[in-house]
């Protein structure tokens, strides 16, 4: 199925890449990071494939212990790069980090769909869309939000960044564990329950400030 992954990547990535040339700067950066997330998924899928073989195709162990680490690190690197070299503005980092995570989730969902096309149904699609896809965006968003606080504080930057990665990895691992257990419904609801506070952090303060000025 490796070749199919590359075909899916081309089908999804090329239209987004072509669209970048006609977007405004802010939209271009956000969509560019979504494209980076898509590429990150393709890249890490190869690594995860080797790890799965190394651990004798123990899917449960790999998905609950190994892939949360590899995936969250690879998703966080582009956000860390932007925060370090360009801007640590919270709203920008939230947008870019979520775009990276969602881009990652889009290709991952397609890969899993193609590998299980005969078993998938509407419920599966809903869980992957509203739950798993959102989880990837939230995990990367947690890193982006945290970086806006620790980036300029030299004493906190290294340990703070490490802590942020641990939070994202732990959340990811908890989700993967729940979604493969008898508590699947809890795992499915978890990302949506987390999404609301993130929206408040991202936009609630901005709305409150505008109302205060008026």
N, C-alpha and C positions, 0 to 999 in steps of 0.2 A: 504493500500500500504506500510505500515511500514515494513512488512516482506520482501517485494521486495527490499527495500533499503538496508537491511542487506545482502541479497543475492547478490546484485550488488556490495556491498562493498567487499565481499569475492572474487568474480570473478575478481575484478580489483586489490585488494590489495595483495592477496596471490602471484600471479606471480611476482609482484614487490618486495615483501618481500624476495622471494626465490632468486631473481636476486642479491640482495644486497650482498650475500655471495661470489659472484665471481667478484665483481667490485673492482677497485682500490679505494684508500681512498677518493680522491676528488669526484669521480663519486658516490661513496657510500653515502657520505654526502648529495650530491645534490638529488639523488634519494630517500634517506631517508626522506628528507624534502618534497619531492613530496608525499611520503606515509603519512607523517604527515598531509599534506593538505587534502588528501583523507579522513583520519580519522576525521579531523576537520569538514569536510562537513557532515559526518554521525552524528557526535555529535551535531552540531548546527542545523541540520534538525529536531532533536527531540525538541529542545528548540523553534525553529521557529514554529513548529507544535502546541505547547501549546499556543504560543503567538497569532497565527492565530485564534485559538478557542476563546481565551480571547477577541479578538477584533471582534468577531462575523463573522469570515471568510471574513473580508474586505481586500481582496488580495491587492488592489491598495494601501491602506493606510499602510499596513504592509510592503510591498515590497519597498515602497518609503521612509518610516520613521523609521521602526523598524529593518528590516533585515540588512540594511547597517551598523548599529551600532553593532549588535551582530556578524555578519560575519567578519567585519574588525578587531574587537577586538580579536576574537578567532584566526584569521589568523596571526595577528601581534605578539601574545605571543611567538610562537616558535622562530621567528626572533629576538625578544628582548632578549630571553634567550640566544641565540647563541652569540649575540653581547656583552652581559654583561659578559658571562663566558668564551668565547673562543676567538673571533676575531671580530674587527670592520672594517676589511679591506673591502673597498667599493665593489670591484669586487665579493668577496665572498658573501657579504650580498645581493647583487643584484641577484646573481644566486640562493641563497637559498630562498629569498623572492618570486622570480618569480616561482620557483619550487613549493613552498607552495601554491601560488595562483592558478597555473595551475592544480595542483593535486586536489585542492578544486573544480575547475571548471569541471574537468573530471567527477567526481562522481555526481556533481549537474546536469550536462547536461544529464547524464544517468537517473537520478531520474525523471527529468522533462519529458524526452522522454517516459519513461515507464508510467507516469501518463497521457500523452497526445498522446499516440502512434497512435491513429486513426486520429488525426488532424495535425500531423507534416508532413512537406514536405522538399524538397531540400533547399528552401529559409530559412526555420526555422533552418535547420542544419547549413547552412552557417552563419547565424546571431549568433547562439549559439557558433559556433567554432571560427570564426574570430572576433566576437564582445564581447559577454558576457564572453567567456572563457578568452580572452585577458584582459578584464577589471579586472577580479579577480587578474590576475598576476600583472597588472600595479598598482593596489591599494596597494598590499602588497609590491611591489617593491619601491613605494614611501616611505613607512615606512623604508625599508632597506637602501635606499640611504640616507635618512635623519639621520638615526641612525649613519651612518659612520661619520657624521659631529658633532653630539651633544653628542655622547656617553662619550667622555673623558672630556667634559666641564660640570663640576658639576652644575654650575649655570643655564645651559641651558637644562640639561638632562631631568628633570621632565616636565617642561613646553614645551620643544622641542618635547618630545615623545608624549605629549598630542596633540600638534599642528599637528604633523604628522598623528595621528589617525583621527583628525578632517578633514584633507585634504583628506585622503582615504575615510572616511565616506561620505563626501560631494560629491566627485567624483562619488562614487558608487550610491548615492541617485540621482544625476543628471542623470546618465545613466539610472537607472531604471525608472525614470520619463519620460525621452525622449522616451525610447523604448516602452512605453505603451501609447504614445500620437500620435497625428497626425504628429509629427516630428520624427517618428521612424527612418527614414533614417539618420537623424542627429545623433541620438543615436548609430546607427549601425556603422557610420563612426568614431565617437569620439575616441574609443580605438585605431584604426589603426593610426589616426592622432597623438595620444599621444605616440604611440609605437616608432616612428622614433626618437624623441628627447631622449627617454630612451636608445635606442641603441647607440646613440652618446655619452651619458654620460657613458655608460657601456664600450664601446669599442673604441670610437672615439679618446679619449685622449691617449689610449694605442697605437693605430696605429700611431698617430701623434708623440709620443715619439720615437717609433722605427725608423720612417723615419728621425727624427731629428738626431738620433745617427748615422745612416748610412751616 
